[in-house]
Amino acid sequence: SLEDWLLPHLSGVRTGADWKDFDILPALQALLGWDRIKTLDGAVPGHFTTPLGRNVPIDYAEDVPGIAVRLQEMFGVTNHPMVGRKPLQITLLSPARRPVQVTSDLPRFWATSYDDVRKDMRGQYPKHPWPKDPTQADPTLRAKPRN
């Protein structure tokens, strides 16, 4: 029942301010148990791990799960990331973390739109790498080394 699983987590919650600060996640985790949480996280992960090992939160607020990641961090990725059978909507960001392109088909973006994006970005961010073939490039968050 609600009282059995939630009440133990409500000690110290007395005022409206306490309710605003109340974190229900530990109570839900206790209700579900470790095995179900693990299954849920496998089916609906909370983050996407980029090729550089950085964890980017997945936004489930819209109809399609999505991430925002710097374009260069996705260099070398040839298969579009998925959540279950749904493709992630990827908002590709400039080095200044401004949206450049939104795609649900990264291989198609590399093959079609990337050349135009590359031309624009090379002018705006000349210190960053913009390879002709991003599928063969190493992912990076760094600018080109100075001479």
C-alpha positions in Angstrom: 0.0 0.0 0.0 1.0 3.6 -0.3 1.5 3.9 3.4 3.8 0.9 3.5 6.3 2.1 0.9 6.1 5.9 1.1 5.6 6.6 4.8 9.1 5.5 5.9 10.5 8.1 3.4 8.4 11.0 4.7 10.1 11.5 8.1 11.0 15.2 8.4 8.4 16.3 5.7 6.2 18.7 7.5 5.8 21.9 5.5 5.2 22.9 1.9 8.9 23.7 1.6 9.7 20.2 2.8 7.5 18.8 0.1 9.2 20.9 -2.5 12.6 19.5 -1.4 11.3 16.0 -1.1 13.1 13.6 -3.5 10.7 10.7 -4.4 13.3 8.8 -6.4 14.6 6.8 -3.4 11.1 5.8 -2.4 10.3 4.7 -6.0 13.6 2.7 -6.1 12.7 1.0 -2.8 9.3 0.1 -4.2 10.6 -1.3 -7.5 13.7 -3.1 -6.1 17.1 -3.5 -7.7 16.2 -6.1 -10.4 13.3 -4.0 -11.7 15.4 -0.8 -11.7 18.1 -2.6 -13.7 15.5 -3.9 -16.2 13.9 -0.4 -16.5 17.3 1.3 -17.0 18.1 -1.2 -19.7 14.8 -0.5 -21.5 14.7 3.2 -20.8 18.2 4.4 -20.0 18.7 7.7 -18.3 21.8 8.7 -20.4 23.6 8.0 -23.6 27.3 7.3 -23.5 29.2 9.2 -26.2 32.2 7.7 -28.0 34.4 9.8 -25.6 32.7 8.1 -22.6 30.8 11.2 -21.5 27.3 10.5 -20.2 24.6 12.8 -21.8 21.2 12.8 -20.3 18.4 11.5 -22.5 15.3 13.8 -22.6 12.1 11.9 -22.6 9.8 15.0 -22.3 9.0 15.0 -26.0 7.4 12.2 -28.1 10.8 11.0 -29.2 13.7 10.5 -26.8 16.5 12.9 -27.5 20.0 14.1 -26.6 22.0 17.2 -27.3 25.7 16.6 -28.0 28.5 18.5 -29.7 28.8 17.4 -33.4 32.6 16.6 -33.1 31.9 14.2 -30.3 29.9 12.0 -32.7 32.7 11.7 -35.3 33.2 8.1 -36.2 29.7 7.0 -35.3 28.2 5.1 -38.3 25.1 3.6 -36.7 22.4 5.8 -35.3 22.0 5.5 -31.5 18.7 3.9 -30.4 16.6 3.5 -27.3 15.0 0.1 -27.7 13.7 0.3 -31.3 13.4 4.0 -31.3 16.1 6.2 -32.8 17.4 9.0 -30.5 16.7 12.4 -31.8 20.1 14.0 -31.8 20.5 17.8 -31.6 24.1 18.3 -32.9 25.7 21.3 -31.2 28.5 23.6 -32.3 31.7 23.9 -30.2 29.9 26.8 -28.5 27.0 24.4 -27.6 24.6 26.1 -30.0 22.2 23.8 -32.0 23.4 23.2 -35.5 21.3 20.3 -36.8 18.7 17.9 -35.5 18.7 14.4 -36.9 17.1 11.0 -36.3 19.4 9.4 -38.9 23.1 10.2 -38.2 24.5 8.1 -41.2 22.2 10.1 -43.6 23.2 13.4 -42.0 26.9 12.5 -42.5 26.2 11.6 -46.2 23.9 14.6 -47.1 23.8 17.6 -44.8 27.3 17.5 -43.1 29.1 19.1 -46.1 27.0 22.3 -45.8 27.3 22.3 -42.0 31.0 21.7 -42.3 31.4 24.8 -44.6 29.5 27.0 -42.1 31.3 25.6 -39.0 34.8 25.9 -40.6 34.2 29.6 -41.0 32.9 30.1 -37.5 35.2 27.7 -35.7 38.4 27.5 -37.7 40.4 26.1 -34.7 38.2 23.0 -34.5 38.6 20.0 -36.8 36.0 19.6 -39.6 37.1 16.5 -41.5 35.8 15.7 -45.0 34.8 12.2 -43.9 33.4 12.4 -40.3 32.7 8.7 -40.2 36.5 8.0 -40.3 37.5 10.7 -37.9 38.1 10.3 -34.2 35.6 12.0 -31.9 36.9 15.0 -30.0 36.0 17.9 -27.9 39.3 19.7 -28.5 40.4 22.4 -30.9 43.3 21.9 -33.3 46.7 22.1 -31.6 48.5 25.5 -32.0 51.6 25.6 -34.2 
